[in-house]
Amino acid sequence: MRSTAGSTGPTGTGPELEGRVRRFSTAERMVHRATGCLMLLCVLSAACLYLGPLAQWVGRRHLMVTVHEWSGIALPLPLLLGLAAPSFRADLRRLNRFAVYDRQWLRAVRRRRVSPAERPAGKFNAGQKLFAGWIAGALLVMMCTGLLMWFMRLLPWISRTSAIFVHDLLAWAIGFVLVAHARKAFADPEARLGMRTGHVSLAWAQRHHARWLTEEHAREGDAGERRTLE
């Protein structure tokens, strides 16, 4: 069985696996891994600063502050570097578009309907789009409040207490959302495999992201027609 849906293009590096489709390019996976590592550094260093017993056990407060500050500042770098890859830019456009069938997906989730036909999705479902938008906005606020605390002497008219309150409150919210994200990932081995290797099974893609396969088939058909005309 030939691989379909995303199996061709500039990101392909060799023969595709039998019965599997290419979901993520190398650049996309590297951006995800680098962002995840930086996020983990932020969370762990914050825990060593915020939680008393852990702070006493680890010590080295100055080191933890430095790690937390610079890992936070570096968080946007993987995304900015990823913009050089066409596949990454294409996925950002997908995440930024909320289609009619995404509303249908949300209604099905709210009504606890699990049928794939009632949860239509493109390459990313509505939940993934909402998560991506929320986490991007939350991290931007975290960076701004963190920089305010770091350079407070340059902005004496801004309340440090307010910046700390927003930073800490949002940190707890991000921690909760990341735990939920990790739980969903561990509940779906095929999705993890796709992020780890770049490929998923055709059956999984048809079950969870059928519209994505349809879009890819249509795009490949158009590309084939253009090549024929040329």
Secondary structure as UniProt FT lines:
FT   TURN            10..11
FT   TURN            18..19
FT   STRAND          20..22
FT   HELIX           26..50
FT   HELIX           52..58
FT   HELIX           61..74
FT   HELIX           76..82
FT   TURN            83..84
FT   HELIX           86..95
FT   HELIX           100..110
FT   TURN            111..112
FT   HELIX           116..118
FT   HELIX           126..150
FT   HELIX           152..154
FT   TURN            156..157
FT   HELIX           160..186
FT   HELIX           189..197
FT   STRAND          199..201
FT   HELIX           202..208
FT   HELIX           210..229
//
